[in-house]
Amino acid sequence: MGLRTTLTLEEDVMDRLRGEAQRTGRPFKAVVNEAIRAGLERRALRASRGASFSIKPFDMGLKAGLELDDIEGLLDRLEGAQRR
């Protein structure tokens, strides 16, 4: 047996839920419960998998003439001398 509660749904969500209930001939509360379960399961699955992308490093080498220890020079070159 379920727990009764009051829920305020945004209009677009309500329209989608009603449409799904009408389309499938299922009770509105069943459609709402299924949608909530599906959303919670997707979140749990994403959280258990971690990041959904991977980053592969690519060695671009050093560009000739750049002195990496000269931060001011690098900023001037990247942002222009007017940055000051």
C-alpha positions as CSV (number, residue, x, y, z in Angstrom):
1,M,0.0,0.0,0.0
2,G,1.3,3.4,-0.9
3,L,1.6,6.6,1.1
4,R,-0.7,9.5,0.3
5,T,1.0,12.8,-0.3
6,T,0.4,16.2,-2.0
7,L,2.7,17.1,-4.9
8,T,2.8,20.3,-6.9
9,L,3.7,19.5,-10.5
10,E,4.8,22.0,-13.1
11,E,2.3,22.3,-16.0
12,D,4.5,20.7,-18.6
13,V,5.3,17.7,-16.4
14,M,1.6,17.3,-15.6
15,D,0.8,17.4,-19.3
16,R,3.4,14.7,-20.1
17,L,2.2,12.5,-17.3
18,R,-1.5,12.8,-18.3
19,G,-0.6,12.1,-21.9
20,E,1.3,9.0,-21.0
21,A,-1.6,7.8,-18.8
22,Q,-4.1,8.3,-21.6
23,R,-1.9,6.8,-24.2
24,T,-1.2,3.6,-22.2
25,G,-4.6,3.4,-20.4
26,R,-2.8,3.1,-17.1
27,P,-3.8,5.0,-13.9
28,F,-2.2,8.4,-13.4
29,K,-0.6,7.4,-10.1
30,A,1.0,4.4,-11.7
31,V,2.5,6.6,-14.4
32,V,3.8,9.1,-11.8
33,N,5.3,6.3,-9.7
34,E,7.0,4.7,-12.7
35,A,8.4,8.1,-13.9
36,I,9.8,8.8,-10.4
37,R,11.4,5.4,-10.2
38,A,12.9,5.6,-13.6
39,G,14.5,9.0,-12.8
40,L,15.8,7.8,-9.4
41,E,17.3,4.6,-11.0
42,R,19.0,6.7,-13.8
43,R,20.5,9.0,-11.2
44,A,21.8,6.0,-9.1
45,L,23.2,4.4,-12.2
46,R,25.1,7.5,-13.2
47,A,26.4,8.0,-9.7
48,S,27.7,4.5,-9.5
49,R,29.4,4.7,-12.9
50,G,31.2,8.0,-12.2
51,A,31.9,10.4,-15.0
52,S,30.3,9.5,-18.3
53,F,33.3,10.6,-20.3
54,S,37.0,10.0,-20.5
55,I,39.8,12.4,-21.2
56,K,42.7,11.2,-23.2
57,P,45.9,13.2,-22.9
58,F,47.7,14.3,-26.0
59,D,51.3,15.5,-26.0
60,M,51.4,18.7,-28.0
61,G,55.0,19.4,-27.1
62,L,56.4,22.8,-26.2
63,K,56.2,25.7,-28.6
64,A,59.5,27.2,-29.5
65,G,60.2,30.6,-27.9
66,L,57.8,30.2,-24.9
67,E,59.4,30.4,-21.5
68,L,57.1,28.6,-19.2
69,D,58.8,30.0,-16.1
70,D,57.9,33.6,-17.2
71,I,54.2,33.9,-16.2
72,E,54.0,37.6,-17.0
73,G,55.4,37.0,-20.5
74,L,53.0,34.1,-21.1
75,L,50.0,36.2,-20.0
76,D,51.2,39.1,-22.2
77,R,51.4,36.8,-25.1
78,L,48.0,35.1,-24.5
79,E,46.0,38.2,-23.4
80,G,48.0,41.0,-24.9
81,A,50.0,43.8,-23.1
82,Q,46.7,45.8,-22.4
83,R,45.7,43.2,-19.7
84,R,47.7,45.2,-17.2
